[in-house]
Amino acid sequence: MIHPHIEDLREQLIHHPLYTELSNGEDIRRFMETHVFAVWDFMSLLKSLQRNLTCIEVPWMPKGDPEIRQLINEIVLGEECDVDADGTVMSHFEMYLEAMQELQCNMTPIHTFLALINDGIPVQEALYKADAPKGAQTFVKHTFSIIESGAVHSIAGVFTYGREDLIPGMFLSIIDALQQEGVIRAPKLQYYVQRHIDVDGDHHSHLALRMVDLLCNDDTKKAEAQIAIVSALESRIALWNSIIT
C-alpha cells in the first residue's frame, strides 16, 4: 500500500527541523497552541470513519463489514475514552488541553473555536473568528476537504498513514531534556506524548493498517488513497513549517 513517496514524506515529518528548535517553554507553548487544532481535527477524521463504517442511527441496523466495525470502534474507544496519569477517563484531546493549561498556553483560540462549533458555526468560519493560527486554519481546511469528500478509503488512508503515528520519540526526548534542565515542568504533556506513542503508534496503528487493507480492496481505491495520503502529509509539513517561520 505504501508508496516510496509517502515513506519519504513521513520521514521528512519525523525528522522535521521543528523538533530541534523547541528549546524553551515559549517554543513548546507556541507549538502546542497550533498543534491543538490538529489534535482536534484528528478526532473529526476518526469520527467520520465511525459514522461511515458503523451504524450510529436509531433504529439501529447492522452496517458494513463486521471486522471493520470492530476495528474502528476499538480505535474510537481508545482515543475518546482513555485514562490520564491519575486514572481519570478522558479523550486524548482533553488530555492535550490539560497539558496546555499546565504550561500556561494561550487557551483562548481553541476554547473560542470549540464554543463556536458548539453553536453550529461552520468550521472554517469558526477558525477565523477564533483567530486560530493561520497554519492551523489551512491545515484543518485541508483535513475537512478529505472528510467532506466522503471517500472512506481515502479518509482511512489519511488517518492511518498521515496522522496515526507521526509524533516521533524525538519529541518525547526533547520534553524529557527540557524538564531535566528545569526549563519546563510538563508531566501532563510528557504523559500525553508517551501515551500517543504507546497506543497510537503501536496497537492502534496495527488496527488502522488492517482497516485500510480491507477498504482499499481494488487498484482504483489504492491509487485514490495514496493521492489523499500524499496531500495530507504535505499539509502536515506545511503546518510544521508555519510554526517555525
C-alpha positions as CSV (number, residue, x, y, z in Angstrom):
1,M,0.0,0.0,0.0
2,I,2.7,2.5,1.0
3,H,4.3,4.3,-1.9
4,P,8.0,5.3,-1.8
5,H,7.0,9.0,-2.0
6,I,4.7,8.5,1.0
7,E,7.5,7.0,3.0
8,D,9.8,9.9,2.1
9,L,7.2,12.4,3.3
10,R,6.7,10.5,6.5
11,E,10.5,10.6,7.1
12,Q,10.5,14.3,6.4
13,L,7.9,14.8,9.1
14,I,9.6,12.5,11.7
15,H,12.9,14.3,11.2
16,H,11.4,17.8,10.7
17,P,13.7,20.7,12.0
18,L,10.8,21.9,14.1
19,Y,11.6,19.4,16.8
20,T,15.2,20.6,17.2
21,E,14.0,24.2,17.5
22,L,11.9,23.5,20.6
23,S,14.4,24.7,23.1
24,N,12.4,26.5,25.8
25,G,9.0,26.9,27.3
26,E,7.9,29.6,24.9
27,D,8.7,27.3,21.9
28,I,6.7,24.5,23.4
29,R,3.8,26.8,24.0
30,R,3.8,28.1,20.5
31,F,3.9,24.6,19.1
32,M,1.0,23.4,21.3
33,E,-1.2,26.5,20.5
34,T,-1.1,25.5,16.9
35,H,-0.9,21.7,17.2
36,V,-4.0,21.5,19.4
37,F,-6.1,22.2,16.3
38,A,-4.5,19.2,14.6
39,V,-5.3,17.1,17.7
40,W,-8.9,18.2,17.4
41,D,-9.3,17.5,13.7
42,F,-7.7,14.1,14.2
43,M,-10.8,13.2,16.2
44,S,-13.0,14.5,13.5
45,L,-11.3,12.2,11.0
46,L,-11.8,9.3,13.3
47,K,-15.4,10.1,14.0
48,S,-16.1,10.5,10.3
49,L,-14.8,7.0,9.8
50,Q,-17.0,5.7,12.6
51,R,-20.0,7.4,11.1
52,N,-19.4,6.0,7.6
53,L,-18.4,2.5,8.7
54,T,-20.9,1.7,11.5
55,C,-24.5,2.4,12.3
56,I,-24.9,5.4,14.7
57,E,-28.5,5.9,13.9
58,V,-31.7,4.9,15.6
59,P,-33.3,2.5,14.9
60,W,-30.0,0.5,14.6
61,M,-29.2,-1.8,11.7
62,P,-26.1,-3.8,11.1
63,K,-23.9,-1.9,8.6
64,G,-20.9,-2.8,6.6
65,D,-18.1,-5.3,7.3
66,P,-18.2,-6.6,10.9
67,E,-14.4,-6.8,11.2
68,I,-14.1,-3.1,10.1
69,R,-16.8,-2.2,12.6
70,Q,-14.7,-3.8,15.3
71,L,-11.5,-2.2,14.2
72,I,-12.9,1.4,14.1
73,N,-14.9,1.1,17.3
74,E,-11.8,-0.2,19.2
75,I,-9.8,2.8,17.9
76,V,-12.6,5.2,18.9
77,L,-12.8,3.7,22.4
78,G,-9.0,4.2,22.9
79,E,-9.0,7.8,21.6
80,E,-12.2,9.1,23.1
81,C,-12.2,7.2,26.4
82,D,-8.6,6.7,27.5
83,V,-7.3,7.4,31.1
84,D,-4.8,10.1,32.1
85,A,-1.9,9.6,34.5
86,D,-4.3,9.8,37.5
87,G,-6.7,7.2,36.1
88,T,-9.4,9.8,35.1
89,V,-11.3,8.9,31.9
90,M,-10.9,11.4,29.1
91,S,-10.2,11.7,25.4
92,H,-6.6,12.3,24.1
93,F,-7.8,15.8,23.1
94,E,-8.9,16.6,26.6
95,M,-5.5,15.3,27.9
96,Y,-3.8,17.7,25.5
97,L,-5.9,20.7,26.7
98,E,-4.9,19.9,30.3
99,A,-1.3,19.7,29.2
100,M,-1.7,23.2,27.6
101,Q,-3.2,24.6,30.8
102,E,-0.3,23.2,32.8
103,L,2.2,25.0,30.6
104,Q,0.1,28.2,30.7
105,C,-0.6,28.2,26.9
106,N,-2.9,30.7,25.4
107,M,-6.2,28.7,25.5
108,T,-8.4,31.5,24.1
109,P,-8.4,30.5,20.4
110,I,-9.1,26.8,21.0
111,H,-11.8,27.4,23.6
112,T,-13.4,30.1,21.4
113,F,-13.3,27.8,18.4
114,L,-15.0,24.9,20.3
115,A,-17.7,27.3,21.6
116,L,-18.4,28.5,18.1
117,I,-18.5,24.9,16.7
118,N,-20.9,24.0,19.6
119,D,-23.1,26.9,18.4
120,G,-23.3,25.5,14.9
121,I,-20.8,27.8,13.2
122,P,-19.1,26.2,10.2
123,V,-15.5,25.0,10.8
124,Q,-13.7,27.5,8.6
125,E,-15.7,30.4,9.9
126,A,-15.1,29.3,13.5
127,L,-11.4,29.1,12.9
128,Y,-11.3,32.6,11.5
129,K,-13.5,34.1,14.3
130,A,-11.4,32.3,16.9
131,D,-8.2,33.8,15.5
132,A,-6.7,30.3,15.2
133,P,-3.1,30.4,13.9
134,K,-3.0,30.7,10.1
135,G,-1.1,27.5,9.6
136,A,-3.8,25.7,11.7
137,Q,-6.6,27.2,9.7
138,T,-5.1,25.9,6.4
139,F,-4.4,22.5,7.9
140,V,-7.9,22.0,9.3
141,K,-9.4,23.2,6.0
142,H,-7.5,20.5,4.1
143,T,-8.5,17.8,6.6
144,F,-12.1,18.7,6.2
145,S,-11.9,18.7,2.4
146,I,-10.9,15.0,2.8
147,I,-13.7,14.3,5.3
148,E,-16.3,16.0,3.1
149,S,-15.2,14.0,0.0
150,G,-16.9,11.0,1.6
151,A,-14.3,8.7,0.1
152,V,-14.0,6.3,3.1
153,H,-10.9,4.5,1.7
154,S,-9.1,7.8,1.3
155,I,-10.2,9.0,4.8
156,A,-8.9,5.8,6.3
157,G,-5.6,6.1,4.4
158,V,-5.1,9.6,5.6
159,F,-6.0,8.6,9.2
160,T,-3.6,5.7,9.1
161,Y,-0.6,6.9,7.1
162,G,-0.9,10.6,7.5
163,R,-1.8,11.0,11.2
164,E,-1.8,8.0,13.4
165,D,1.8,7.6,14.4
166,L,3.7,10.6,13.3
167,I,4.7,12.2,16.6
168,P,8.3,10.8,16.9
169,G,10.0,9.6,20.0
170,M,12.4,12.5,19.4
171,F,9.7,14.9,20.7
172,L,9.4,12.9,24.0
173,S,13.2,13.1,24.4
174,I,13.1,16.9,23.9
175,I,10.4,17.2,26.6
176,D,12.4,15.0,29.0
177,A,15.6,17.0,28.4
178,L,13.8,20.4,29.0
179,Q,12.3,19.1,32.2
180,Q,15.6,17.7,33.5
181,E,17.2,21.1,32.8
182,G,14.5,22.8,34.7
183,V,13.3,24.8,31.6
184,I,9.8,23.5,31.8
185,R,7.6,21.3,34.1
186,A,5.3,19.4,31.8
187,P,4.3,15.9,33.2
188,K,0.9,16.1,31.5
189,L,2.4,16.8,28.1
190,Q,5.0,14.1,28.8
191,Y,2.3,11.6,29.6
192,Y,0.2,12.6,26.5
193,V,3.1,12.1,24.1
194,Q,4.2,8.8,25.7
195,R,0.6,7.6,25.6
196,H,0.3,8.6,22.0
197,I,3.5,6.7,21.1
198,D,2.5,3.6,23.1
199,V,-1.2,3.4,22.0
200,D,-1.4,5.2,18.6
201,G,2.0,4.2,17.3
202,D,1.6,0.5,18.3
203,H,-1.8,-1.1,18.8
204,H,-3.9,1.4,17.0
205,S,-1.6,1.6,14.0
206,H,-2.0,-2.2,13.5
207,L,-5.7,-1.9,13.7
208,A,-5.8,1.0,11.3
209,L,-3.5,-0.8,8.8
210,R,-5.9,-3.7,8.7
211,M,-8.8,-1.4,8.2
212,V,-7.1,0.2,5.2
213,D,-6.3,-3.2,3.7
214,L,-10.0,-4.1,3.9
215,L,-11.2,-0.8,2.5
216,C,-8.6,-0.3,-0.3
217,N,-9.7,-3.5,-2.0
218,D,-9.0,-2.6,-5.6
219,D,-6.4,-0.7,-7.6
220,T,-8.5,2.4,-8.1
221,K,-9.2,2.8,-4.4
222,K,-5.5,2.2,-3.6
223,A,-4.4,4.9,-6.0
224,E,-7.0,7.4,-4.7
225,A,-6.0,6.7,-1.1
226,Q,-2.3,7.2,-2.0
227,I,-3.1,10.6,-3.6
228,A,-5.0,11.7,-0.4
229,I,-2.2,10.5,1.9
230,V,0.4,12.4,0.0
231,S,-1.7,15.6,0.2
232,A,-2.3,15.1,3.9
233,L,1.4,14.6,4.6
234,E,2.3,17.7,2.6
235,S,-0.3,19.6,4.6
236,R,1.3,18.4,7.8
237,I,4.7,19.5,6.7
238,A,3.3,22.9,5.8
239,L,1.8,23.1,9.3
240,W,5.1,22.4,11.0
241,N,6.8,24.9,8.7
242,S,4.3,27.5,9.7
243,I,5.3,27.2,13.4
244,I,9.0,27.9,12.8
245,T,8.6,30.7,10.2
